[in-house]
Amino acid sequence: MEMPAVLQRMLDAAGRVMGAEQEPFTGGGPGMLGPSLDTKPVVAAPGAPPVNDLVDREMPEAEVRAWWARIEASDRLFKQLGEKWDTLLKAYEPELAMNGAAQDASTVKSMLHFRNLHSKIGHLFYDTPEVILSPREPGPAQNMQPNPLAPPMMEVPGMPPIPTPPISLEDIIATKQAMLQLTLGPEGVDTARLFDELLFDILGWTGIGAYKLGYSCWHRMVPQPVMAPAPFNPLGLGASMPTGEQQMVPVTVHSEYYARRISPKRLVRDVNLRSSRPQLDATFEGMRFQMRLADAIKKFQIEASDLTVSPADPIYYQHTDYEGIDPTDKMVSGVELWVKSLYFVEDEWHPLRIRQLIFLDQLRSRPVVWRHSPDQTIGEDGKLTPDSLEGFPIRVFSIRDLADSAYPKADAAFTNAAVKQLSTMDEQDIMLRDAAIGKYLYDKDAFDEDEIAALKTGKAGRFVGVPGGKMMQGIDKIIGTTPQVTGTIDGSRLRNILNREIDETLGISANQAGASESTVRSATETATIDKAVRGRNHKEQMRVVREFLSLARAMDQLRMRYTDDEEYVQIVGEDGARRMMVWKGKVGLGRYFYDISPDAQASLDSVEAANLNLRVYNMFAKDPNFNRKYWLKRTLRSLGADPSLAVLSDQQALLQVQAQQAIEPMSDHEAAKSGKRPNEPGAQNHREQPGS
């Protein structure tokens, strides 16, 4: 019989305290900014230290050279792409005068790149939407299945086994949705912030967004007592007792699910890829990384003598105010690749199997990691198990396609020429305004030095005398101005044409950018324009939503795989009541469809959202199948109210109805004495009718 959960938790806590001074297990490491190394320690035998097999098969020397040829070809490609990308990001950045110096006309830029970029980001993805799950496979009978979190079935001799209560499919889906929402929200991977970063790349300079997802955890080896088997007790109160011996076991001290942006300049990709659908068409995806020498020695289980340490090349956009890598840190650089085994391993047969490959620039003779992806498992039926990550952990996506290319252009690439013209016009306008301040010419013989000083610095209205007779031919003969340069109406027209061209190219109206139009339009015209703009942006929004759902599916697969500890989450049941549910990775193990509510990622005006919720509530309030309490809470939340304070529980609602009935005024009509049935025979108010 298993140990009671409470006692087990007490022993676990004691074991952690006892092992507080032990050396941390460093085989696994974070995969956010560098390579993914391991997710769970693999214990070879009870009491044995964790084992991490980073290389599960040898790689021939010819294959090593072939991989370095692919990596170097990718480096050359991204160096060419990076030069063009840097031009757009440099055009986005403002020019600032240093040390209080005056802003020169040549440094003036039109800030339309800033306006266009951030206006469109808000329209494509405003906030993390609520994910809706539905089973891809048929559910169990009556939509009920055994609860894997319930205690094991108790067997007592001479008595039938006591079954554990099952769990409904509705509760499983509601719990999975709540946990997935928590993982994707601000307390998890923060997808709203992630997509802000990715859309900046896609719209602003590179045309593609790249990120890496996964799971990482940190372990410590701690001693725990070895427990003896518990004696049989028909009441189920027996407990395992310590034997006095101890064993070292790995304990997770911290774990996280992550999805972090990768600079597109760090990518390592197949130069033969000609598609914007890399999950289907790419044979590998990878990235360059840098790490400290000490970390590389520890995590890759190599010797310092194996490495030739050299300064790592920059793999980011070089901002002018950054000095780069800390010179006190000895750095190594390398490449992490995730490859489809079917294309690079002779005896591989599964088309979705992924292998991890890591090379170091300072150790080019062999890979330091070459193994099956730790995020995948092949089941007995030869298929990937439901808790296996499908696809590459490194994801690259775009919101549009370019024929026969994996690198569509950013929005800024299509408008940069017009923005440069506007910047040139701004520069010329400053020069024109400076030139419009004319220079003054004067006859030196007509004024002495004091008179000239009075003209230059004297107060307004001051009298300045000139020698007699000098003004007889007119004042313009002794003082005048140089010809003034003025702008033309063509400049203003050209500016309007360029602005309209940019807005039409990007599908952004002045109203969407938060600016007013010079032309006064009716509400109908404005609504028609906004509708056309939304139609153009809808396709791009759908591409962003599909990528979000792909991320949600991957996070759910990782959660099913790695969530071993029990977690708690609140759900709202079909009856509208809020319940606390316990969650573990194996609960609801299976394959699902993932979707969101229409436009759930978009920004809605709070008043508009509240009105919509009110209309839905009033429309379906009388439908017996409609859960009014759930929708009432949603409506109150859209109004900024706390539903837990505003909505009564079932018991509170019953008490309120009873209290209202108790304070209703009593009718003085005699009909009240006969149960509101006037003139009932035998009642006190009965009156015989004439002729009866």
Disulfide bonds with the S-S distance in Angstrom:
none
